[in-house]
Amino acid sequence: MIDFLRGLVVHYETEYIVLDVRDTGYRVFTPNPYAFAKKEEPVTVYIHYNVREDAILLFGFETREEQTLFRKLLEVSGIGPRVALGILSGARPDAVIAAIQQENIAFLSKLPGIGKKTAQRMILDLKDKLIGAGLDGGLLTAAGAALDLSSSKNSGQGAGTAWQEAREALAALGYTAAELDIAWNGLQHSVTAEETVDSLMKRALQQLFKG
């Protein structure tokens, strides 16, 4: 079983990177290919090795926490590798963990591929397992505050106010001021007065993932 790979990123697409490890190219599906693509030196990618009847797939992550959380998500009925990858592309691990611990169905059900029933199963199946697996980082106060912001009723408050709250929530999840400025520059011209904190957070994350 492959635990991690270390090499140069020689190509990337919206869903995967190609990692050159000693002249062998490995296609690795990852939540955010652009995070690896920006690096010019060899990178370490933590791997989940998935074998199907028709394919062998590699899923890769920047941290052990992401790798472990991905594997825990696969234990939930109805969540396969693609859905688990989508979850981690939509929110950072600490935010997902915090939402599960706080039983925040509103936050979880807005992640890619997750509806209300699957969110409930995530809470039921994982709430008592994450800390035992060393996944307790999501209990940080900042992450909890961000979830409270993202799940609040905020429609009709104006794009400026909504963006300020969305920016605070994203900053609490670890995004830098420079990253958030780039995200805002990419979406501000298409923002309407009816935008909510939720919609702006999602659109900002899309901008950030574009690199």
DAZIMO-V818191 format. One record per backbone hydrogen bond with DSSP energy under -0.5 kcal/mol. NH is the residue of the N-H (numbers start at 1). CO is the residue of the C=O. If there is no record, write none. Layout:
BEGIN
nh={NH & NH}
co={CO & CO}
END
This chain:
BEGIN
nh={3 & 5 & 7 & 8 & 10 & 10 & 11 & 13 & 17 & 18 & 19 & 19 & 20 & 20 & 21 & 21 & 22 & 24 & 26 & 26 & 27 & 28 & 28 & 29 & 30 & 31 & 33 & 35 & 36 & 36 & 37 & 38 & 39 & 43 & 45 & 45 & 46 & 46 & 47 & 48 & 50 & 50 & 51 & 52 & 52 & 57 & 58 & 59 & 60 & 61 & 67 & 68 & 69 & 70 & 71 & 72 & 73 & 74 & 75 & 76 & 79 & 80 & 84 & 85 & 86 & 87 & 88 & 89 & 90 & 90 & 91 & 95 & 96 & 97 & 98 & 99 & 100 & 101 & 102 & 103 & 104 & 105 & 108 & 109 & 110 & 111 & 114 & 115 & 119 & 120 & 121 & 122 & 123 & 124 & 125 & 126 & 127 & 129 & 130 & 133 & 134 & 135 & 136 & 139 & 140 & 144 & 145 & 146 & 147 & 148 & 149 & 150 & 151 & 152 & 154 & 157 & 158 & 162 & 163 & 164 & 165 & 166 & 167 & 168 & 169 & 170 & 171 & 172 & 173 & 174 & 175 & 180 & 181 & 182 & 183 & 184 & 185 & 186 & 187 & 187 & 188 & 190 & 191 & 195 & 200 & 201 & 202 & 203 & 204 & 205 & 206 & 207 & 208 & 209 & 210 & 211}
co={1 & 45 & 43 & 20 & 8 & 18 & 18 & 16 & 28 & 11 & 17 & 26 & 8 & 18 & 19 & 24 & 20 & 21 & 19 & 24 & 25 & 17 & 26 & 58 & 15 & 60 & 30 & 32 & 32 & 33 & 33 & 34 & 36 & 7 & 5 & 43 & 44 & 61 & 3 & 59 & 48 & 57 & 49 & 50 & 55 & 50 & 27 & 48 & 29 & 46 & 63 & 64 & 65 & 66 & 67 & 68 & 69 & 70 & 72 & 73 & 76 & 78 & 80 & 81 & 82 & 83 & 84 & 85 & 86 & 87 & 87 & 92 & 92 & 93 & 94 & 95 & 96 & 97 & 98 & 100 & 99 & 103 & 104 & 105 & 107 & 108 & 111 & 113 & 115 & 116 & 117 & 118 & 119 & 120 & 121 & 122 & 123 & 126 & 126 & 129 & 131 & 130 & 134 & 136 & 137 & 140 & 141 & 142 & 143 & 144 & 145 & 146 & 147 & 149 & 152 & 154 & 193 & 158 & 159 & 160 & 161 & 162 & 163 & 164 & 165 & 166 & 167 & 168 & 169 & 171 & 170 & 176 & 177 & 178 & 179 & 180 & 181 & 182 & 183 & 184 & 184 & 187 & 188 & 192 & 196 & 197 & 198 & 199 & 200 & 201 & 202 & 203 & 204 & 205 & 206 & 208}
END
